[in-house]
Amino acid sequence: MTSKPKAQLAPLPWTEILGYWVLSFGSHLYSFYQLHRFSKEHEAGLQREFQLENGLLKGFKRDPSDFEWNFWTEWAKKSLLWTLIGHGVISRLTSIFYPKLRVPALALYGLLAASSVLGIKGVSALLIHLGLSFSVAQLRRPALSWVCNMLLLSTLHIPQLQEIQRSWYESEEEYYLLLFAVAVCGLRFISFSLEHCWCPLDRGGVVQLCWLFSYTFYHPFFYNGPIITYKDYVEQMTRSSAASDRDEPSFRYLVLRSGRIILWWCIAEYMIHVMYMHSIQSNETYLEILPPWALGGLALALVQFFFVKYLVLFGLPSMLATEDKLVPPKLPRCVSIMYSFTGMWRHFDEGLYRWLIRYIYVPLGGSRHGLLYKILSTGLAFGFVCLWHGGHDYLQYWALMNWAGVLVENGLKSLFTSSFIHGIVEQNFSEAMERRCIALLSAFSTAMLILSNLVFLGGIHVGRIFWKRVIIQGWSTMAPPMLAFLYCFAQIGLEWTSHPS
């Protein structure tokens, strides 16, 4: 979970880099093609078992098995897309005619938009959480605030409360929307509480409550994030709009960013039309009979779809937040150029990463008080993420794998930067060869990173079958070429890190 200085990597010959690009891009395309072939060959069986939908284009089926993508797509059609557009309109009009009323107007709009979907009962439950968190924060005891907010989050898993909340809605999807809103708002309540405990502001209690209300019901981030801290939200919202020079290119920015979001949506839909990866991963028989290239294509398709999905889910809210003069977290970085656990946590969900660092890792000691504190701080951060996502058994395995991965990477980094090992490396290897060795080690790290992501996305059975087929049974046939391609991916990632766009 710690940040590290950007490595000074030696440049490689352009022909070598070109070879890595060709092999990386080619392996993606060929493995996707093999997965597409397998999907079409078993389309009838998948249709019977998973009820593939009619595609957007004639002659194509659509895999509806990714719950998150279908859930948010359906809600976008029903209301969320239109309420987000309404937020943008309200923000623009108030900025032009009543700039001093922009923040309260957006807060009121967010409350009304939430009420229209969650209902009065759902919003009332959120307001009760808000009031309790705010009241405990006034005691300025971080430990008490943590206990209060963790108890509030735990209410999501109490069966009796779940049944009561389900009774408020006609469909299960409406109940799930409430769960997502409560979970994300829980992070906001923790952020407010700890900021208030650490550095109480001179504002009166009513003003603080109004700011917390605005922060909680800020509509673009309300249901799914991305996460921004309370401190950053207040500072950026109160910053004078006169200091901004974004008004002129605003329309051009909206058009270009909207075009990118539509493109990402089209890519995601194309993937689930030509590769039924989510249905295939749910059936162990198909996982066992997938040809090697199609098996690799399944792993790449699952993690790439997850990446593209969150470009869409975070893209529109981030665009609207930017128009509101906020600085949202950067959008996820492509998973194919991620070559370490630390890099994945730092660059995929930057908002959550910053939240964990500020409110868990650093307060618990981090790297300032020795190795033991670093290990415990990192472990508790991953433990919180596991609990926040639901605490299921597969999430526990995923969190443990990521904890171990981060610790191993940091341990190897400390080992190779020690004066003794560093001196040996400098005497016996050129800078270019050092980089190749880093990429080789990163290939092993990337393999474990992909495996952990497969556990997160598909469950323990998916990770177990991949481990068995690739590492246990295929240690001499599948594992070596897989590591060779992952080595190419790592080199591209290192090149991207050295020359970011």
N, C-alpha and C positions, 0 to 999 in steps of 0.2 A: 504493500500500500504506500510505500514511500516513493517520493519523486527522485529521479536521478538525472545527472547532467547528461546532456546530449553527447553521445560518443563521437569522438573524432575518428571517422572511418576513412581508410585509405581508398582512393578511387581505383576502380578496376578498368581494364581495357573495355572500350565501348562494344567491341565484338562479343566479349564475355557477357556483358550486361544484356545485350540484344538476345543472346542465346537464352539467358534466364527468362526474359520476357516471352520469347517464342515458346519455350517449354511450358512456362506457367500458363499462358493464355491457351495454348494448344491442349494441355491436359484438362483444363476446365471445359473447353468445348467438347473434346472427345468423350470425357466421362459423362457430361450432360447428355450427349447424344446416345450413349449406351443406356443411360437411365431412361431416356425418352423411349428407346426401343423396347426396353423391358416393360415400361408402363403401358405401351400400346399392345404388346403381346399378351398382357394379363389384364387388359381393360375390362373384359367381361367379368372376370372374377372379382376385381375391385369394385365394379358396378354393383354386383350382387351384395357384397359385404359392406361397402361403405356408401352406396347410393350416390355415385358421382352425379353432379348436376349437369344439365345442358349448358354448354359453353356460351360465351358471348358471341362467338363466331360459329357459323353453321359447320357441322362436322367435328367439332371439338367438344370434349367433356371438360368439366371443371372439378378439381379436387376441393371439396368444402371442409376438409378435416382439420384445418388450422383454426382452432376456436377463436383465437385473438383477432386474426385478420377478418374473419367473417363477422365477429361481434362488432368491431369498430366500423367495418364497412356498412353494415346494416344500420347502425346508429347514425352514421354520417348521412345516409340517405334519408332517414326519418327526421332528424332534427339537428344533430350536432354541426353539420356543415353550415346550415343556415344560421344557427345561433352564433357561430364563429364569424361568419360574414357580418351579421348584425353587430357584433362587438367591434369589428373594424370600422363600420359606418359610424357608430356612436363615438368611437375614439377620435375619428377624423373630424366629425362635426364639432365636438366639444373643444378639440384643440384649436380649431379655427375661431369659434364664436365665444366659448366660455372656458378658456384654458384652466382657470382656477377651480372649475367644477369637474375637470376631467376625471380625477381619481375617484371622488364619490359617485360620479355618474357610472363609471365602469364597475365599481363595487355593487351598486344597486342593480345594474344590468346583469352582472354575474349571479346575484342572488335570484333574480327573476328567471333567468335562463335555467339555473339549477332547479328551481321550484317547478318549472314547467315539465321537467323530465323526472325528477326524483319525487315530486309531490311534496306537500306540506309536511308530512310525517318524516320523510327522508331528510329534508332540510332541517327539520326540528332536531333530529338525532345529531346531525352535524353541529348545530348550534349549541347543543348540550355539551358535546365534546369540546367545542371552542370555549364555552364559558368555564368549564372545569379546568381546562389547561391554563386559561388566562388567570383564573383565581389562584391556582397553586403557584404559578410563576411569580405572583406578587410577593410570595414568601422569600424569593431569591435564594432558594436552595436547589442547586442543580440535581442533587440526588433525588429529592422529592419530585421535581419536575419529571425526571426520567421514570420514576415509579408510576406517577400518575399517567403519563402518556403511554407507557407500555401496557398498563391495565386497560386503557381506552382501546388500544390496538387489539388487545386480547379478546375484546368483546366480539370481534369478527368471527371467533371460533367457538363461541358458546352456543350449543345446539338450541337451547330454549330461545335465546335472542334471535338466532337465525330464523326459527320458525315464525316468530312474531314479525320480523322484518319481511319475510317472504309473503306473509298475509297482506302486506300493504299493497302488493303489486299483482297484476294479472298474469305477468309472464316472468320466467326465470331470468331473462335478459335484463329486465328492469332492476331486479334484485342485485344482479352482478354489477350493474352500473353503480349502485349505491356502495357496494363493497369496494370497488376501485376508488371511488371518490373518498371514502373514509380512510382507506389505506394511504393514499397520496396526501390527503389533508393531515394525517397523523405526522408525516415528516415535517409539514409546515408548522404544526403546533410545537413539535420538539425544537425546531429552529427558533421560533419566537421565544419559547420559554428559556432556552439556554442563552440566547443573546441578551434577554432581559436580566437574567441572573448574573451574567458576566459584566455587563456594562449598562446599568440602568440609565435610561434616558431622562432628560428633564421634562419631557412631555407629561401631561397629566394622565390619569388613568383612563379617562374617556377618550382622549386622543390616541393613546396606545391601543385601546380596544377597537377604535375605528380603523387604525392601520392594520391590525390583525384581521379584522373583517375584510378589508380590501385585499390583503395578501391571500387569505383563504379562498375567497370567491373570485379571484382573478380568472376570468373564464378560459382563456387559451390554455392555461396550465391546470385547470381544475380537476379533470378526470384522470389524466394519464401522465402529466408532466410535459416537458422535462422539469427537473427540480432546480429551483433557484432559492438561495437562502433569504431569510427575512431581512438581514442586514443589507444585502445587495438590492433587494426589491425596494426597500424604503429609500435608500440612497439614490437609486436610479430614477425612481418615480418623482422624487422631489428635485432632481436636477433640472436646472432651468432649460426649457426647450429652446431658448434663444441661443444657447451655446451649440446647438446642433445644426449641422449643414446638410441634413438628409432630406429636407423638404423638397428640394429641386428634383433629385433623381428618384423620388419616392415612387412615382407611377412606373418608371422603367424597372425599378427593383421589384415591385409587385408582379409585373408581367413576367420577368425572367424567373423569379423564384416560383411563381405559380406554374410556369411551364416545366420547371424541373420537378416539382411535386407530381404533376400529371404524368411525366415521363417515368418517375419511380413507380407510380401506381400501375402504369401499363406494364412495366417490367415484372412487377410482382404478379399481376394477373396472368401474364404470359407464362411465367414459370409454373403456376398451378394448372395451366391448361395443357402444357406439353410434358410435364413431369409430375406424376402423382406421388411425390415424395412423402407427404404427410400420411397418406393412406398406407403406403408401403411400410413405413416405419412402425405402424401400429400392428402389423401382422408378422409374427416371428417366422412363419414359414417362408414368406417372401424374403425376409432378411437373410435366411439361411441359404436360399437358392440364387440370390443375386450374383451375377458374374462379377469378377473382381473389379473391372473398370466401372460397372454400374454401381457397385458398393461404394467405391470412391466418389462417384458422382452423387450418390445419395447424401453422403456426409457433406460434400461441398454445397449441394443444393439446399440442404436444411439450414446451414449457417449463413449462406448468402441470402436466402429468403428472409431470414430473421433480420439481417442487416438492412435489406431494402424495405422491409416492413416498417422498421423504425425510422428510416429516412422519411417515410410518408407520415407516420404517427407523430413524429417530432417536428417534421418540416413545416406544416401549416401553423401550429401554435408558435413556433419560433419566428416565423415570418411576421405574424401579427404582433408578437412581443417586440420585435425589432422596430416595427412601425410605431409602437408605443414608447420608443426610446429606451427600452430595456436592452440588456446585453445577455441574451439567452446562451446557455451552454452550446458549444459547437456540436454539430450533428455527428452521428457515429462515423467512425473511420472504417473503411472497407476491411472486412474480416480477412480477406485473402492476403493482406499485407501486415496482419498482426502476427508477430513472431514471438510473443512472450505473454505470460499471464499478467505481468505488471502493465504492459502496454495495452492489453485488452481492457483492463479495469480503468485505466487512465483515459482512454480515447473512445470507448464505445458509448458509455453513458457518463459523459463528463460531469453533468449535474449531480448525479448520485455519488460519483467518486469524490467530488469536492465536499459534498454533504458528509460523507463518511469520514473524510480526513478532518474536517473542522469540528465535528461534534462527537466523534468516537476515538479516532486514532490519536490525534494530538492531545486531547484532554487526558487520555489514559497513559501518556508518556511517550508513545511513539518510539522514535529512534534516539531520543534525547537522554534516556536513562539506561542504556545498555541493551544487550541482546534479549534478555528475558522479557523486559517491558515491550520490546518490539514484537516479539512472538505473540505475547498475550494481546496487545493492542490490535494486531492484525487479525488474530483469531476471533476476537470479540466483534470486530467489524464484519467479518464474514458471517459470524453467528447471527448478528442482527439482520443482515440481508436475507439469510435463510429464513428466519422467523417472520420477517416482513413479507416475504413471498408466500408464506403459508406453513413453513416448517415440515413439509412432507418428507418421506424417507429419501426420495430421489434428490430433493434439494439439500438434504444433509450430506449425501455423498458428493454432490456438486460443490458445496461449500468447502468440504474437507479437501477435495482435489485442488480447488483454487488456493486454499490456504497453504497446502503443501507446495504447490507450484510456485507461489510467490516466495515462500521461504527458501526453497531450493535455488531459485534464480538469484535472490539476494545473497545467499550463501556463496554461490559460485562467483558472483560479481566481487564479493569481498575477497575471496580466495585469489582470483586472478589479478586483482588490483593491489594485492600485498606486494611489498618490495621484493621479497624472495622470488615468488612465481613470476612477477612482472619482469624482473631482471633476466630470468631464464628464457622467457618468451621473446624478449627483445634481442637476446643474443643468438637465438636459433631460428627465428622466423622473421620474414619480411612483413611490412605493414599490410600488404595485400594478402599474404598468407594468414595473418592474424584475423583479418576480416573473414576469410573463408572458414577458419576454425570457429569463429563466432556464429556464422551462418549454420555450420554443421551442428553445433550445440543447440542453436535455435530451432533446428528441424525437429529434434527430439522434444523440445519444449512445445512446439506447435502441435505435434502429434498428440501430446497429453492435453493441450488446450482444446483441440477439436474434440477429443474424447469427452472431456468434461462438459463441453457445450452440447454434445449429443445426449448426455445424461440429462442436462437441463431441459432440452427441447423435446426429447422423446421418452425419457424415463430410464430406469435402471436396465431394463431388458435390452434396450438399444445399445447402450454402452457395453453391456456384457457380451452381446453377440459380436460387436465390432472388435472388442478385445480378443475374443476367442478366434475369430476368423483371421484377423490381421496379425496379431502378435503370437498367439499360441500355435494355431495351425499353419499360418502363413509366414512364420518367422524367416523362412529361407526363400519364399517366392513372392509374397505380397509386401512384406515389410520393407525390404531393400528398395524397390522402386518407389514405394510411397515416401520413404525418407528422402530419396533423391529429388522427387518433385517438391517436397516440403522444403528442401534445401534451396531450390530455385525460388519458391515463395518467399523464404526468409531473405534471400539476397535482394529481391525486389523491395521488400519491406525496409531493409537497411538502406537501400538507395533512396527510397521515399523519405525516410527519416532524415537522411543527410541533406536532401534537397527538397524540403517541403514546398508545396505550391502555395 
